[in-house]
Amino acid sequence: MSRLKQNRIIDSAIDSIASITKSQCSLSETDVKVVDEAVTRLQSLKRKKGKTNEQIRQEINAVVFLIIKLFAIKGLDETEMPNQ
């Protein structure tokens, strides 16, 4: 995938995740921190050049885990989070 296309996808994900805090006024402080961490990971991924596909996949997995955690899907343990 080209770098430009990858950046567009990451930008779209950042916008979508950041919109959670704008549209949900009932988020707890912990929820806001989780959203901020997901956005920060994506922004870091966008800035880093030369990452392997495996490194990109691991970061995306971590972001997905954070979003799942945000929506409080039961049965997830924080120790299961990749690259913590």
BAFI-3210 file (N, C-alpha, C; in Angstrom, 3 decimals, decimal comma, padded with zeros to 6 digits):
// residues 84
n [1|2|3|4|5|6|7|8|9|10|11|12|13|14|15|16|17|18|19|20|21|22|23|24|25|26|27|28|29|30|31|32|33|34|35|36|37|38|39|40|41|42|43|44|45|46|47|48|49|50|51|52|53|54|55|56|57|58|59|60|61|62|63|64|65|66|67|68|69|70|71|72|73|74|75|76|77|78|79|80|81|82|83|84]
n.u [000,853|000,537|002,320|000,892|-001,784|-001,940|-001,579|-003,910|-005,856|-005,165|-005,557|-008,334|-009,183|-008,248|-009,824|-012,374|-012,223|-011,578|-013,922|-015,592|-015,265|-016,338|-018,998|-020,034|-020,990|-021,119|-018,908|-016,574|-013,715|-011,725|-012,532|-012,141|-009,379|-008,654|-009,573|-007,957|-005,435|-005,641|-005,858|-003,398|-001,629|-002,235|-001,505|001,216|001,919|001,438|003,410|005,799|008,205|009,191|008,281|007,652|005,319|004,404|004,885|003,136|000,726|000,676|000,421|-002,072|-003,634|-003,363|-004,706|-007,281|-007,863|-007,959|-010,235|-012,177|-012,008|-012,933|-015,634|-016,361|-016,407|-016,982|-014,798|-012,289|-008,955|-006,637|-004,028|-003,902|-003,533|-001,878|001,586|001,938]
n.v [-001,166|002,209|004,933|007,339|006,503|004,936|006,920|008,416|006,574|006,247|008,902|009,082|007,169|008,377|010,724|009,560|008,186|010,299|011,714|010,432|011,455|013,959|013,493|012,099|013,058|011,922|010,477|008,909|009,997|008,124|006,827|008,881|009,093|006,627|006,911|009,074|007,850|005,949|007,625|008,935|006,787|006,191|008,603|008,573|006,331|007,269|009,239|007,843|006,565|003,859|001,606|-001,841|-004,133|-005,843|-004,389|-002,266|-003,669|-004,595|-002,177|-001,311|-003,410|-002,878|-000,419|-001,187|-002,896|-001,005|000,460|-001,515|-001,969|000,490|000,351|-001,446|-004,313|-007,321|-009,641|-009,058|-008,706|-006,442|-007,276|-008,660|-006,907|-005,986|-005,109|-003,460]
n.w [000,000|-000,785|000,693|000,815|000,573|002,868|004,836|004,438|005,227|007,909|008,800|008,455|010,317|012,673|012,709|012,935|015,391|017,125|016,957|018,673|021,256|020,890|020,264|022,366|025,293|027,753|028,512|030,643|032,574|032,313|029,961|028,093|028,250|027,151|024,515|023,744|023,921|021,876|019,632|019,823|019,399|016,727|015,491|015,994|014,541|011,986|011,703|011,804|009,690|007,589|008,913|009,386|007,866|009,842|012,209|011,801|011,772|014,437|015,858|014,920|015,903|018,645|018,810|018,034|020,162|022,231|021,478|021,650|024,372|025,247|024,621|026,462|026,283|027,691|029,380|028,468|029,321|030,643|030,492|028,165|026,135|023,210|022,827|025,144]
ca.u [000,000|001,355|002,399|-000,194|-003,028|-001,853|-001,814|-005,336|-006,594|-004,874|-006,266|-009,758|-009,354|-008,057|-011,030|-013,501|-012,041|-011,659|-015,320|-016,256|-015,281|-017,203|-020,400|-020,446|-020,678|-021,191|-017,717|-015,828|-012,342|-010,989|-012,894|-011,471|-007,961|-008,534|-009,715|-006,743|-004,327|-005,835|-005,513|-001,948|-000,964|-002,406|-000,686|002,597|002,060|001,469|004,678|006,941|008,464|010,015|007,750|007,317|003,897|004,135|004,812|001,883|-000,353|000,680|-000,138|-003,512|-004,221|-003,420|-005,766|-008,559|-008,061|-008,381|-011,615|-012,998|-011,991|-013,791|-017,027|-016,528|-016,742|-016,577|-013,902|-010,955|-008,057|-005,640|-002,758|-003,961|-003,296|-000,586|002,583|001,631]
ca.v [000,000|003,408|005,760|008,316|005,803|004,557|008,130|008,753|005,622|006,600|010,164|008,762|006,487|009,389|011,556|008,769|007,925|011,580|012,163|009,780|012,374|015,096|013,097|011,428|013,933|011,154|009,652|009,094|010,460|006,953|006,628|009,928|008,718|005,511|007,490|009,855|006,927|005,374|008,678|009,148|005,658|006,349|009,738|008,104|005,418|008,087|009,977|006,943|006,003|002,665|000,520|-003,054|-004,476|-006,455|-003,305|-001,551|-004,552|-004,604|-000,904|-001,334|-004,317|-002,170|000,588|-001,913|-003,338|000,155|000,785|-002,567|-001,667|001,659|-000,063|-002,334|-005,692|-008,132|-010,761|-008,628|-008,407|-005,481|-007,953|-009,212|-005,851|-006,129|-004,016|-002,507]
ca.w [000,000|-000,859|001,914|000,754|000,879|004,276|005,629|004,330|006,063|009,303|009,068|008,579|011,600|013,718|012,721|013,431|016,821|017,837|016,986|019,811|022,404|020,565|020,186|023,598|026,421|028,992|028,675|031,885|032,374|031,837|028,551|027,307|028,185|026,211|023,171|023,484|023,670|020,538|018,666|019,926|018,729|015,286|015,052|016,023|013,403|010,771|011,645|011,669|008,363|007,587|009,736|008,650|007,909|011,147|013,199|011,534|012,228|015,900|016,319|014,617|016,890|019,926|018,712|018,045|021,531|023,018|021,123|022,253|025,806|025,436|024,582|027,612|025,955|028,842|029,140|028,061|030,413|030,162|030,211|026,816|025,161|022,527|022,900|026,204]
c.u [000,900|001,280|001,246|-001,528|-003,061|-002,143|-003,278|-006,184|-006,390|-005,587|-007,756|-010,046|-009,217|-009,304|-012,222|-013,406|-012,151|-013,095|-016,104|-016,345|-016,176|-018,673|-020,917|-020,059|-020,651|-019,980|-017,047|-014,420|-011,470|-011,266|-012,192|-009,985|-007,730|-008,618|-008,455|-005,546|-004,426|-005,437|-004,002|-001,181|-001,063|-001,564|000,785|002,872|002,186|002,827|005,874|007,046|009,296|009,530|007,433|005,811|003,516|004,024|003,520|000,708|-000,455|000,082|-001,644|-004,230|-004,371|-004,543|-007,138|-008,862|-008,540|-009,835|-012,566|-013,113|-012,922|-015,260|-017,322|-017,035|-016,141|-015,611|-012,519|-010,153|-006,993|-004,304|-002,729|-003,615|-001,917|000,288|002,287|002,862]
c.v [001,231|004,186|006,762|007,672|005,399|005,764|008,559|007,850|005,952|007,898|009,926|008,085|007,468|010,258|010,813|008,536|009,212|012,080|011,519|010,746|013,575|014,722|012,444|012,273|013,163|010,242|009,952|009,581|009,325|006,697|007,645|009,609|007,583|006,016|008,275|008,956|006,307|006,387|008,909|008,032|005,792|007,507|009,350|007,188|006,203|008,789|009,086|006,407|004,740|001,550|-000,677|-003,288|-005,074|-005,390|-002,513|-002,378|-004,557|-003,312|-000,844|-002,258|-003,628|-001,136|-000,082|-002,394|-002,183|000,525|-000,255|-002,321|-000,493|001,262|-001,191|-003,718|-006,562|-009,232|-010,349|-008,231|-007,462|-006,146|-008,553|-008,174|-006,003|-004,894|-003,009|-002,126]
c.w [000,000|000,448|001,961|001,126|002,356|005,173|005,583|005,226|007,540|009,683|009,277|009,916|012,760|013,837|013,319|014,934|017,627|017,926|018,131|020,986|022,147|020,631|021,463|024,807|027,746|029,205|030,011|031,549|031,833|030,364|027,654|027,167|027,189|024,773|022,805|023,196|022,286|019,463|018,657|019,222|017,211|014,748|015,018|014,835|012,100|010,606|011,367|010,254|008,538|008,491|008,843|008,738|009,254|012,237|013,035|012,045|013,751|016,462|016,074|015,595|018,245|019,931|018,750|019,460|022,406|022,737|021,706|023,760|026,114|025,493|025,569|027,240|027,051|028,421|028,679|029,286|029,868|029,864|028,828|025,760|024,525|022,710|023,990|026,942]
res [m|s|r|l|k|q|n|r|i|i|d|s|a|i|d|s|i|a|s|i|t|k|s|q|c|s|l|s|e|t|d|v|k|v|v|d|e|a|v|t|r|l|q|s|l|k|r|k|k|g|k|t|n|e|q|i|r|q|e|i|n|a|v|v|f|l|i|i|k|l|f|a|i|k|g|l|d|e|t|e|m|p|n|q]
***
